[in-house]
Amino acid sequence: MLIALLVVRVLFGLPYGYPVLMGFMIGYLAYDMTHYYTHHAKPTTRLGQTLRRLHLMHHFRDPTRGFGVSAPWWDYVFGTQHVKQERERASQD
């Protein structure tokens, strides 16, 4: 946080840097809590289940995709969203 405070102080000066730093801290805390939730909780809502599914796909299917833990729309902005895999037909086995 001291490094973040230094960067904010250089970019925005004080006292304007304090609200910017607080916004950064709240955003990081929200991200970290969502990341913990996707690993350790059993989500019951559709949103929670979607976040968990996307994050576990990031860990176990393709670690080069799906970085948007708490904001999956960023994966569409940067082109790192998971690509849907077509299911093979049982008759082709």
Secondary structure by P-SEA (a helix, b strand, c coil): caaaaaaaaaacccaaaaaaaaaaaaaaaaaaaaaaaacccccccaaaaaaaaaaaaaaccccccccccccaaaaaaacccccbbbbbbcccc
